[in-house]
Amino acid sequence: MFDLDGTLVDSAPDIAISMNEMLQQLGYPTHDLAQVRNWMGNGAGKLIKRALTGKMDGEPPKDLFKKAHQKFFDLYEQNIHAESTLYQGVLEGLEALREQSYFIACVTNKPRRFTPPLLKAFNLNQYFNYLICGDDLAVKKPDPQVLQNVLSEANVGPMQAVMVGDSASDIKAARSANIKSFCVRYGYHQGVGVDALGADYIIDSIEEVPQYLSNTD
């Protein structure tokens, strides 16, 4: 199971561009790319609230949030892959897993409105047997139900799966579902050191995942 933003694709540049355009239209201060990166990882709704309030747990007025939400979605839809890039080793890692006949799932908090277009833009859609987006279920990561849904679809148990991500949401979801976790050193850690996230393994590239699995089979 792979997270998307911050794990496979560095999507922060396009998200920041769209977010700042939304903020400008609403008369709110903009934020630099580094700040937007730190706010990512818990879904679009949380990101918008953080951008409006400047706080990790901020709650803007409901009418403002609704207006900002619509504006951001419309703007981001036009800039899904203008400046986003694949992280090094992603294609090689996924290709190796496919050649080894693994069931591969993409599990993201990103809304479905944006996820298939982003996957297609980087030719990633061909690798995934299953996709869960942030608005497909009633819950999002770090809720373990999201990963348990994948286990059910793949007809495997927790000991037969791994979760690969970059944020606390990914690692917490995996731990709660009793699934081993890999955390990439890059990505969006929300200001927390990668060593403090509690992953079972820390990797520099997705290419390391099939290498590890081959060594443990």
C-alpha positions as CSV (number, residue, x, y, z in Angstrom):
1,M,0.0,0.0,0.0
2,F,1.4,3.4,-1.0
3,D,0.5,6.9,0.0
4,L,0.5,9.4,-2.9
5,D,1.4,12.9,-2.0
6,G,4.9,13.2,-0.5
7,T,5.6,9.5,-1.2
8,L,5.2,8.9,-4.9
9,V,4.7,12.5,-6.1
10,D,6.0,15.8,-4.9
11,S,2.7,17.6,-5.4
12,A,3.3,20.5,-3.0
13,P,4.4,23.1,-5.7
14,D,1.0,22.8,-7.5
15,I,-1.0,22.7,-4.3
16,A,0.9,25.8,-3.0
17,I,0.2,27.7,-6.2
18,S,-3.5,26.9,-6.1
19,M,-3.7,27.6,-2.4
20,N,-2.1,31.0,-2.6
21,E,-4.3,32.0,-5.6
22,M,-7.3,31.0,-3.5
23,L,-6.0,33.0,-0.5
24,Q,-5.3,36.1,-2.7
25,Q,-8.9,36.0,-4.1
26,L,-10.3,35.9,-0.6
27,G,-8.0,38.7,0.6
28,Y,-5.9,36.5,3.0
29,P,-2.1,36.3,3.3
30,T,-0.3,33.8,1.2
31,H,2.2,31.2,2.5
32,D,5.6,30.0,1.2
33,L,6.1,26.5,-0.2
34,A,7.9,25.2,2.9
35,Q,4.9,26.1,5.1
36,V,2.5,24.4,2.7
37,R,4.6,21.3,2.8
38,N,4.4,21.2,6.6
39,W,0.7,21.5,6.5
40,M,0.1,18.6,4.1
41,G,-0.7,15.0,5.0
42,N,-4.2,15.1,6.5
43,G,-6.4,15.7,3.5
44,A,-7.5,18.8,1.6
45,G,-10.0,20.0,4.2
46,K,-7.4,20.2,6.9
47,L,-4.9,21.9,4.6
48,I,-7.4,24.6,3.6
49,K,-8.2,25.3,7.3
50,R,-4.5,25.6,8.1
51,A,-3.9,28.0,5.2
52,L,-6.8,30.2,6.3
53,T,-5.9,30.3,9.9
54,G,-2.2,29.8,9.9
55,K,-2.5,27.1,12.6
56,M,-2.3,23.3,12.5
57,D,-5.6,23.0,14.4
58,G,-7.3,26.2,13.2
59,E,-11.0,26.4,12.5
60,P,-12.2,29.2,10.2
61,P,-15.8,30.3,10.0
62,K,-17.9,27.7,8.2
63,D,-19.1,30.0,5.4
64,L,-15.5,31.1,4.7
65,F,-14.2,27.5,4.7
66,K,-17.0,26.4,2.3
67,K,-16.1,29.3,-0.1
68,A,-12.4,28.6,0.1
69,H,-12.9,24.9,-0.3
70,Q,-14.7,25.4,-3.6
71,K,-12.2,28.0,-4.9
72,F,-9.2,25.8,-4.1
73,F,-10.7,22.7,-5.7
74,D,-11.5,24.6,-8.9
75,L,-8.0,26.2,-9.0
76,Y,-6.1,23.0,-8.2
77,E,-8.1,21.0,-10.8
78,Q,-6.4,23.3,-13.4
79,N,-2.9,22.8,-12.0
80,I,-2.8,19.2,-10.9
81,H,0.6,18.4,-12.5
82,A,2.0,21.8,-13.8
83,E,5.0,21.7,-11.5
84,S,4.6,18.4,-9.6
85,T,7.3,15.8,-10.0
86,L,7.9,12.1,-9.4
87,Y,10.3,11.3,-6.6
88,Q,13.4,9.4,-7.8
89,G,13.1,5.6,-7.8
90,V,9.3,5.5,-7.8
91,L,8.8,4.0,-11.3
92,E,11.6,1.5,-10.7
93,G,10.2,0.4,-7.4
94,L,6.7,0.0,-8.6
95,E,7.8,-1.8,-11.7
96,A,9.8,-4.3,-9.6
97,L,6.8,-5.0,-7.4
98,R,4.6,-5.5,-10.4
99,E,7.1,-8.0,-11.9
100,Q,7.0,-9.9,-8.6
101,S,3.2,-10.0,-8.9
102,Y,2.4,-8.1,-5.7
103,F,-1.1,-6.7,-5.2
104,I,-0.4,-2.9,-5.2
105,A,-2.8,-0.3,-3.8
106,C,-2.7,3.5,-3.7
107,V,-4.2,4.7,-0.4
108,T,-4.4,8.5,-0.3
109,N,-6.3,11.2,1.6
110,K,-6.4,13.2,-1.7
111,P,-9.9,13.6,-3.1
112,R,-10.9,11.3,-6.0
113,R,-11.5,14.4,-8.1
114,F,-7.8,14.9,-8.4
115,T,-6.2,11.5,-7.8
116,P,-6.8,9.5,-11.1
117,P,-5.8,12.5,-13.2
118,L,-2.5,12.9,-11.2
119,L,-1.8,9.2,-11.4
120,K,-2.4,9.2,-15.1
121,A,-0.3,12.2,-15.7
122,F,2.7,10.3,-14.4
123,N,1.7,7.0,-15.8
124,L,1.3,5.5,-12.3
125,N,-2.2,4.2,-12.8
126,Q,-1.0,1.1,-14.6
127,Y,0.7,-0.2,-11.4
128,F,-2.2,-0.1,-9.0
129,N,-4.7,-3.0,-8.5
130,Y,-6.8,-0.9,-6.2
131,L,-7.2,2.8,-5.3
132,I,-8.8,4.4,-2.2
133,C,-9.1,8.2,-2.1
134,G,-9.8,10.5,0.7
135,D,-13.5,10.8,0.0
136,D,-14.2,7.2,-0.9
137,L,-14.9,6.1,2.7
138,A,-16.4,7.7,5.8
139,V,-12.9,7.9,7.3
140,K,-9.4,8.9,6.2
141,K,-5.9,7.9,7.3
142,P,-4.9,7.6,10.1
143,D,-8.0,5.6,10.7
144,P,-7.0,1.9,10.2
145,Q,-10.3,1.1,8.5
146,V,-8.8,2.5,5.3
147,L,-6.0,0.0,5.3
148,Q,-8.3,-2.8,6.4
149,N,-10.4,-2.1,3.4
150,V,-7.4,-2.8,1.2
151,L,-6.6,-6.0,3.1
152,S,-10.2,-7.2,2.5
153,E,-10.0,-6.3,-1.2
154,A,-6.7,-8.2,-1.6
155,N,-7.8,-11.0,0.6
156,V,-4.7,-10.9,2.8
157,G,-4.0,-10.5,6.5
158,P,-2.0,-7.7,8.2
159,M,1.2,-9.8,8.3
160,Q,1.1,-10.1,4.5
161,A,1.0,-6.3,3.8
162,V,3.1,-3.2,4.2
163,M,2.3,0.5,4.1
164,V,4.7,2.9,2.5
165,G,4.2,6.6,3.3
166,D,5.8,9.9,4.5
167,S,3.6,11.2,7.2
168,A,2.3,10.4,10.7
169,S,-1.1,9.6,9.3
170,D,0.4,6.8,7.2
171,I,2.4,5.4,10.1
172,K,-0.4,5.6,12.6
173,A,-2.8,3.9,10.3
174,A,-0.4,1.1,9.7
175,R,0.4,0.6,13.4
176,S,-3.3,0.6,14.3
177,A,-4.0,-2.0,11.6
178,N,-0.9,-4.2,12.7
179,I,0.8,-3.6,9.4
180,K,4.5,-3.1,9.0
181,S,5.3,0.4,7.8
182,F,8.0,2.1,5.6
183,C,8.6,5.8,5.9
184,V,10.5,7.7,3.2
185,R,13.0,10.3,4.4
186,Y,11.7,12.9,2.0
187,G,8.1,14.0,1.8
188,Y,5.8,15.9,4.2
189,H,6.5,15.2,7.8
190,Q,4.6,18.2,9.3
191,G,7.8,19.4,11.0
192,V,8.4,16.1,12.8
193,G,11.7,14.3,12.3
194,V,11.2,11.2,10.3
195,D,12.9,9.1,13.0
196,A,10.2,10.2,15.5
197,L,7.3,9.0,13.4
198,G,7.6,5.4,14.6
199,A,7.9,3.6,11.3
200,D,9.3,0.1,11.2
201,Y,11.7,1.0,8.4
202,I,13.0,4.2,7.0
203,I,14.0,4.3,3.4
204,D,15.5,6.8,0.9
205,S,13.7,5.5,-2.2
206,I,10.7,3.4,-3.2
207,E,13.2,1.1,-4.9
208,E,14.2,-0.3,-1.5
209,V,10.7,-1.7,-0.9
210,P,10.9,-4.6,-3.4
211,Q,14.5,-5.3,-2.3
212,Y,13.4,-5.6,1.3
213,L,10.4,-7.8,0.5
214,S,12.6,-10.1,-1.6
215,N,15.0,-10.5,1.3
216,T,12.2,-11.5,3.7
217,D,10.2,-13.8,1.5
